[in-house]
Amino acid sequence: MNELNETDGQLPKLYEFFFESHPTPIYVWKYFEDEFILIKYNNAADILTKGKMKDFLGIKSSELYKDRPDIFEDLYRCKRNQNSFSKELKYYYQTLNEEKILYVNYFFIQPELVLVHIEDITDRKKAQEKLKEDEQILKESEENFRNIAEQSFIGIEILQDGKIKYVNDAVSKILEYSIQEMKEWKFTELFTFIHPDDLHIAQELWKKRQEEGGKKVISYSLRAITKSGIIKMLEIISKIVHYQGKPAIFVVINDVTDTKKAEQKLKESEKNYRNLVNNINDILIEVDANRNISYISPQAYDILGYQPEEIIGMNSRDLLHPNE
């Protein structure tokens, strides 16, 4: 062992300073009689093993790594090729009862020393694996979203950084612009399809969203002009979401043109019906299944002497003469 101790002074001053001050573990192995012997370690190595490194000083690599021939071979490879290299490996620390992922650097120092520097990258690798898992989940989530959105009859688009980042085929059919055309719109062109008389609605809501920070779901109706010039009524719902790691506006567009037209026709029909009822000379009465009066025309006062509101709710039998 005297010959081994004499090698302590073989570390150049540059390595010696690096060795003593480095915050991560460093070990020095000396090639002696066809074996590698651990002759030195720094304070970080002792801290890692909770002060038990002294028990390993002078140990042979073949003994320490009897279950890890790959590490044993790495030491010989460094000595044989007289060069430096790095690698990742998993190592089980018996003193800690824990497996760690290490980034190991091997340095050859003339004439027979191998300096081994290790960095514990367990937390980093776990974080990377977690990130990969999260990215995979996000990818699968986005794929599911796209599959659903592509089959939806309701228009869906995502606005981010002043551009349309995603838009489904339903929006294309509603507005008659191709998906590629809409994705190429600049920020100033995003309101291209909005009817000029309703443009202020979108602008005011956009401003309101910026002021509030997009915490609320916003719902509104406006008219749109399709590429061919057809005017359609749209119901739009929007909310701030996170898309690919950044804030974005999720927009749902529903074409309610036919519904609005049907509602308008119904209103007109009801108005015409009321006008007709109010102008006939006879009394018109509506009763339910129990013959309770739910409606009576204004002529009730002229003929019966009752205001309509006095009669509504009565049973129609009460209006008949007792002998009838």
C-alpha positions in Angstrom: 0.0 0.0 0.0 3.0 2.3 0.4 3.3 2.4 -3.4 -0.4 3.4 -3.6 0.0 6.2 -1.1 2.9 7.6 -3.1 0.5 8.2 -6.0 -1.5 10.8 -4.0 0.8 13.5 -5.2 0.4 12.5 -8.9 -2.8 14.6 -9.2 -1.8 17.8 -11.0 -2.6 21.0 -9.1 -5.4 21.9 -11.5 -7.1 18.5 -10.9 -6.4 18.8 -7.2 -8.3 22.1 -7.0 -11.1 20.8 -9.1 -11.2 17.6 -7.0 -11.4 19.3 -3.6 -13.8 22.1 -4.5 -16.3 20.3 -6.8 -19.8 20.0 -5.3 -20.4 16.5 -6.8 -18.7 13.2 -6.1 -15.3 12.5 -7.6 -13.3 9.2 -7.1 -9.6 8.4 -8.0 -8.7 4.9 -9.1 -5.1 3.8 -9.5 -4.2 0.9 -11.8 -2.0 -1.4 -9.7 -1.0 -5.0 -10.4 -3.7 -5.5 -13.0 -6.4 -4.1 -10.8 -7.9 -0.7 -10.0 -7.7 0.4 -6.4 -9.8 3.3 -5.0 -7.2 5.7 -3.5 -9.0 9.0 -3.1 -12.4 10.6 -3.0 -13.7 14.2 -2.4 -16.0 15.5 0.3 -19.0 15.4 -1.9 -18.6 11.6 -2.3 -18.4 11.2 1.4 -21.6 13.2 1.9 -23.4 11.1 -0.7 -22.6 7.9 1.2 -23.3 9.5 4.6 -19.7 9.4 5.8 -19.1 5.7 4.8 -16.5 6.3 2.0 -13.6 5.6 4.4 -14.8 2.0 4.5 -14.2 1.7 0.7 -10.8 3.3 0.6 -8.3 0.8 -0.9 -11.0 -1.5 -2.2 -10.5 -3.2 -5.6 -12.9 -2.4 -8.4 -13.4 -6.1 -9.1 -14.7 -6.4 -5.5 -16.8 -3.2 -5.4 -18.3 -3.8 -8.8 -18.5 -7.6 -8.8 -22.2 -7.4 -9.8 -21.5 -4.6 -12.3 -18.9 -5.8 -14.8 -19.9 -2.9 -17.1 -18.4 -0.3 -14.6 -15.4 -2.5 -14.1 -14.9 -2.6 -17.9 -15.3 1.2 -18.2 -12.3 1.8 -15.9 -10.2 -0.5 -18.0 -11.5 1.1 -21.2 -10.4 4.5 -20.0 -6.9 3.2 -19.0 -6.5 1.2 -22.2 -7.5 4.0 -24.6 -6.0 6.7 -22.4 -8.9 9.0 -23.2 -12.0 10.5 -21.5 -15.7 9.6 -22.1 -19.1 10.0 -20.5 -22.2 7.8 -20.1 -25.4 7.5 -18.2 -26.1 4.5 -15.9 -28.2 3.3 -13.1 -26.5 2.4 -9.9 -27.9 0.9 -6.7 -26.2 2.4 -3.5 -26.3 -0.2 -0.8 -25.4 2.5 1.8 -28.5 4.5 0.8 -30.7 1.5 -0.1 -31.6 3.5 -3.2 -31.1 3.3 -7.0 -29.9 6.5 -8.7 -29.5 7.6 -12.3 -25.9 8.9 -12.8 -24.1 10.8 -15.4 -20.5 9.5 -15.2 -17.4 11.1 -16.6 -14.2 9.1 -16.9 -10.8 11.0 -17.2 -7.5 9.3 -17.7 -4.5 10.9 -15.9 -1.0 9.8 -16.8 0.5 7.5 -15.9 -2.1 5.1 -14.3 -4.9 7.1 -12.7 -8.5 7.2 -13.7 -10.6 10.0 -12.2 -14.3 9.3 -12.1 -16.8 12.2 -11.7 -20.5 11.4 -11.2 -23.5 13.6 -11.2 -26.8 12.5 -9.8 -29.4 13.2 -12.5 -32.2 11.1 -11.0 -34.5 14.0 -10.3 -33.8 15.5 -13.8 -34.5 12.2 -15.5 -37.7 11.7 -13.5 -38.7 15.2 -14.4 -38.0 14.5 -18.1 -40.0 11.3 -17.9 -42.8 13.1 -16.3 -42.7 15.8 -19.0 -42.7 13.1 -21.7 -45.7 11.4 -20.0 -47.5 14.8 -19.8 -46.7 15.5 -23.4 -48.0 12.1 -24.4 -51.2 12.7 -22.4 -51.5 16.2 -24.0 -50.9 14.7 -27.4 -53.6 12.0 -26.9 -55.9 14.6 -25.5 -55.4 16.9 -28.5 -55.9 13.9 -30.8 -59.1 13.0 -29.1 -60.2 16.7 -29.3 -59.4 16.8 -33.0 -61.3 13.5 -33.6 -64.4 14.9 -31.9 -64.1 18.4 -33.4 -63.7 17.0 -36.9 -66.9 15.1 -36.6 -68.8 17.9 -35.0 -71.6 19.8 -36.8 -70.8 22.8 -34.6 -67.9 25.1 -35.6 -64.8 25.1 -33.4 -61.7 27.2 -33.7 -58.8 28.2 -31.5 -57.2 31.6 -31.7 -53.7 32.2 -30.4 -51.1 34.9 -30.9 -53.4 36.7 -33.2 -53.8 33.8 -35.6 -56.3 30.9 -36.1 -54.3 27.9 -34.8 -57.1 25.4 -35.3 -60.4 25.4 -37.1 -62.7 22.5 -38.0 -64.5 21.7 -41.2 -67.8 22.9 -39.7 -66.6 26.5 -39.6 -65.4 26.2 -43.2 -68.9 25.0 -44.2 -70.6 27.8 -42.3 -68.4 30.6 -43.6 -67.5 29.1 -47.0 -63.8 29.9 -46.5 -61.3 27.0 -46.7 -59.5 26.0 -43.6 -56.2 27.0 -45.2 -57.6 30.5 -46.0 -58.7 31.1 -42.5 -55.4 29.9 -41.0 -53.6 32.4 -43.2 -55.7 35.3 -41.9 -53.8 38.0 -40.1 -55.1 39.5 -36.9 -56.8 42.4 -38.7 -58.6 39.9 -40.9 -60.1 37.7 -38.2 -63.3 39.8 -38.3 -63.5 39.5 -42.1 -66.8 37.5 -42.0 -68.7 39.7 -39.5 -71.5 41.9 -40.8 -70.4 45.6 -40.8 -73.4 46.5 -38.6 -72.5 43.9 -36.0 -68.7 44.5 -36.1 -68.9 46.7 -33.0 -70.3 43.8 -31.0 -67.2 41.6 -31.7 -64.9 44.6 -31.1 -66.5 45.5 -27.7 -66.4 41.9 -26.5 -62.8 41.5 -27.6 -61.9 44.6 -25.6 -63.9 43.4 -22.6 -62.1 40.0 -22.7 -58.7 41.7 -22.7 -59.7 43.9 -19.7 -61.2 41.0 -17.7 -58.4 38.6 -18.5 -60.7 36.1 -20.2 -61.9 34.4 -17.0 -65.5 34.3 -18.0 -67.4 32.4 -20.8 -68.7 35.0 -23.2 -71.8 34.3 -25.3 -73.2 36.5 -28.0 -75.0 36.6 -31.4 -74.1 38.4 -34.6 -74.6 38.3 -38.3 -71.9 36.9 -40.6 -71.4 37.3 -44.3 -70.1 34.2 -46.0 -67.6 34.2 -48.8 -70.4 34.1 -51.4 -72.3 36.9 -49.7 -75.0 35.0 -47.8 -76.0 36.6 -44.5 -76.1 34.1 -41.6 -77.0 34.5 -38.0 -74.4 32.9 -35.6 -74.3 32.2 -31.9 -70.8 32.3 -30.6 -69.4 31.1 -27.3 -65.7 31.8 -26.3 -63.4 31.1 -23.4 -59.7 31.4 -22.6 -58.0 28.0 -22.4 -54.4 26.7 -22.5 -53.4 25.2 -25.9 -50.0 23.7 -26.4 -48.8 25.4 -23.2 -50.0 28.9 -24.0 -53.2 30.9 -23.5 -55.6 30.7 -26.4 -59.3 31.6 -27.1 -61.5 28.6 -27.6 -64.4 29.5 -29.9 -67.6 27.6 -30.6 -69.7 28.8 -33.6 -73.2 27.7 -34.2 -75.2 28.5 -37.3 -78.7 29.4 -36.1 -79.9 31.0 -39.3 -82.7 28.5 -40.0 -83.7 28.6 -36.3 -83.9 32.4 -36.3 -85.9 32.4 -39.6 -88.3 29.8 -38.1 -88.7 31.9 -35.0 -89.4 35.0 -37.0 -92.0 33.2 -39.2 -93.7 31.9 -36.0 -93.8 35.4 -34.5 -95.2 36.8 -37.8 -97.8 34.0 -37.8 -98.8 34.6 -34.3 -99.1 38.3 -35.0 -101.3 37.7 -38.0 -103.4 35.3 -35.9 -103.9 37.8 -33.1 -104.8 40.5 -35.6 -107.4 38.2 -37.2 -108.8 37.2 -33.8 -109.0 40.8 -32.6 -110.9 42.0 -35.6 -113.6 39.3 -36.0 -117.1 40.0 -34.5 -117.5 36.6 -32.8 -115.9 35.4 -29.6 -113.0 33.0 -29.9 -112.3 30.8 -26.9 -109.5 28.4 -26.2 -110.0 25.7 -23.5 -107.8 23.0 -22.0 -108.7 19.3 -21.6 -110.9 20.2 -18.5 -112.7 22.9 -20.4 -111.0 25.6 -18.4 -110.7 28.8 -20.5 -107.1 29.7 -21.4 -107.8 32.4 -23.9 -110.8 34.5 -24.9 -110.8 37.2 -27.6 -111.5 40.9 -26.7 -115.0 40.8 -28.1 -116.0 39.1 -24.8 -116.6 42.5 -23.2 -118.9 43.7 -26.0 -121.0 40.5 -26.1 -120.8 39.1 -22.5 -119.9 42.2 -20.6 -116.8 40.7 -19.0 -113.2 41.7 -19.5 -111.1 38.8 -21.0 -109.0 38.7 -17.8 -112.1 38.1 -15.7 -113.0 35.0 -17.8 -109.7 33.4 -18.3 -109.4 30.5 -15.8 -113.1 30.0 -15.5 -114.7 26.7 -16.7 -116.5 27.2 -20.0 -119.7 25.6 -18.5 -120.0 28.6 -16.2 -120.7 30.8 -19.3 -123.6 28.7 -20.3 -127.2 29.4 -19.2 -128.3 26.9 -16.5 -130.9 25.5 -18.9 -128.4 24.9 -21.6 
